[in-house]
Amino acid sequence: MKIAVFGAGSIGAYVGGSLLAAGGDVVFIGRATVRERIARHGLVLTDLRGKKIAIVASDVHFEPDAAALAGADLILVTVKSADTASAAVSIRNHAKPGTLVISLQNGVGNIDALRLPDCGVLGGMVPFNVVQLPDGRFHRGTEGELMVQASPALARWSPLFAAAGLPLIQRADFVEVQWGKLLLNLNNPVNALSGLPLKAQLAQRSYRRCLALLMDEALSVLRAAGISPAKIARVAPGVLPTVMRLPDPLFRLLAGAMLRIDPEARSSMWEDLQAGRRTEIDYLNGAVLKLARSLGRDAPANRRVVDLIRAAETGDRKSLDGNALYRALTM
Ligand SMILES: NC(=O)c1ccc[n+]([C@@H]2O[C@H](COP(=O)([O-])OP(=O)(O)OC[C@H]3O[C@@H](n4cnc5c(N)ncnc54)[C@H](OP(=O)(O)O)[C@@H]3O)[C@@H](O)[C@H]2O)c1
């Protein structure tokens, strides 16, 4: 029962480390920077409730090469969406037939990009946020449970995930789950452009108003496409924009649970911009735009936020306050 984590970054290290700590046989496939980080600090996982798991570096099997996929019975794909196609090629080249592959990525196109003739591929949805902190920790800053496309193939893996504190919730309506998560991920560029931690950004109505605009547009496109996004947050998708537009005191009163976020948590899009990496914007707000265009429509606010992030990726990296961002999305 060997597990390979393909793309050991924030999510891969947190999920794989949790499974390792629960007794799983895990190999991490990732970059030298992450390997060095683990060599220096060990694999240290913390969460917003104060949980801490520290695994000594010598107990962490870390490989730079995808050839390490060969022995795996389960592969967790945790690369960013732009790397999924090349991850699929590596899996095809190295994995043994019959291996189960679970994508733990955001976005709605990764399962198709991973279609592998000899492996079963399931979609997974990670509802919580993980950041890599300067002191070497992989820190989980929000709550929520892993959801996976329902399949009998999960029976042998579910007990280990449960023991790791990551119970797998099986969902038959996984397309709706993915779109429900994507609606929440529309905040990623808002957060990245704010330059603020998630909690501080979401506490301000001026930023939530931007998010509400992006969500309204996405909900309208999804309605036209006949897709009903699943409820992932505490609030049903259809009322999310209304809740986001509430004045701050009312938002805190009625939706305070949405602010139960570690003050350190940031979106991975913010991390990508800081590191000068390409973001997942094309797979998040860009997916709304793509769906809109397939229906002969536009999604102007999502189109504009895609453009803003593309500009930030190429060096135009300024923080925008909520009102300036709203103007940029509606001009
Ligand atoms: N972080 C979160 O809080 C969070 C929450 C929910 C869902 N997600 C989703 O989870 C997925 C992973 O996000 P993340 O934040 O964990 O990303 P991440 O920190 O960038 O981790 C991915 C890692 O995989 C590496 N990688 C890419 N291709 C590789 C290859 N062929 N061989 C070895 N390593 C490779 C990347 O290296 P390079 O950077 O050098 O390419 C990076 O270190 C994304 O779809 C994201 O949207 C993230």
The ligand as a Gaussian input file, in Angstrom:
#p B3LYP/6-31G(d) Opt

LIG

0 1
 N       -2.188000      25.794000      -1.154000
 C       -3.454000      25.726000      -0.821000
 O       -3.878000      26.242000       0.217000
 C       -4.428000      24.944000      -1.667000
 C       -5.700000      24.646000      -1.125000
 C       -6.576000      23.867000      -1.877000
 C       -6.214000      23.421000      -3.131000
 N       -4.997000      23.777000      -3.632000
 C       -4.662000      23.278000      -4.961000
 O       -3.704000      22.231000      -4.825000
 C       -2.839000      22.214000      -5.962000
 C       -1.401000      22.339000      -5.463000
 O       -1.269000      23.619000      -4.846000
 P       -0.051000      23.958000      -3.883000
 O       -0.374000      25.278000      -3.276000
 O        0.250000      22.805000      -3.007000
 O        1.097000      24.132000      -4.973000
 P        2.675000      24.239000      -4.726000
 O        2.957000      24.632000      -3.322000
 O        3.219000      25.056000      -5.840000
 O        3.161000      22.731000      -4.887000
 C        3.325000      22.052000      -6.111000
 C        4.765000      21.601000      -6.163000
 O        4.893000      20.659000      -7.217000
 C        6.141000      20.938000      -7.870000
 N        6.153000      20.311000      -9.174000
 C        5.525000      20.688000     -10.316000
 N        5.785000      19.803000     -11.306000
 C        6.611000      18.868000     -10.785000
 C        7.237000      17.711000     -11.302000
 N        7.062000      17.331000     -12.573000
 N        8.036000      16.975000     -10.504000
 C        8.203000      17.349000      -9.204000
 N        7.635000      18.431000      -8.635000
 C        6.838000      19.190000      -9.428000
 C        6.177000      22.436000      -7.896000
 O        7.465000      22.927000      -8.202000
 P        7.624000      24.283000      -9.089000
 O        6.936000      25.378000      -8.333000
 O        9.114000      24.426000      -9.196000
 O        6.970000      24.001000     -10.406000
 C        5.756000      22.751000      -6.465000
 O        6.837000      22.657000      -5.573000
 C       -3.285000      23.407000      -6.837000
 O       -4.183000      22.968000      -7.822000
 C       -3.996000      24.320000      -5.857000
 O       -4.961000      25.152000      -6.450000
 C       -4.082000      24.517000      -2.937000

